Amino acid sequence: MDNRLYWLWLQKCVGYGREYSSILSCFEDIKSLYDASEEERRLSGAFDEQTPKKAKSILASMNKYKLEDFEEILRICDKNEIYVLTEVDEYYPNEFKKIKNPPCVIYARGDVKIILNAPLMSKKCSHMASKPQSFFSRIMFAH
């Protein structure tokens, strides 16, 4: 199974700009989080830092979405030479690792080596930067 599928799943379940590392830290790895039952996830302490409403929402999403739901996104990205980078990837930007709530997944095209040490320019997402998110969301919910 392509490891990127787990990260796309986590991003969808937790949401953009949300703290996911505290959830992930309660499990051996992202696959263990995915494979855990709802009860195992709830009892792990992974959601202690979340409000009850947010924890319930994330747990519901984790039960709702399956890895197969994200295969089309990867297929389109691969076909269009779009990299799907996660925090465990060699070229995930170092600056992202320093911010409080880095994205689980970033999409990049071209020479990804140049973004490895690129400075962060803004914490707010511009209209143009939000277009890939909108594009991929439409693909995912169309199926």
Secondary structure, 3 states (H helix, E strand, C coil): CCHHHHHHHHHHHHCCCCCCHHHHCCCCCHHHHHHCCHHHHHHCCCCCCCCHHHHHHHHHHHHHCCHHHHHHHHHHHHHCCEEEEECCCCCCCHHHHHCCCCCCEEEEECCHHHHCCCCCCCCCCCHHHHHHHHHHHHHHHHC
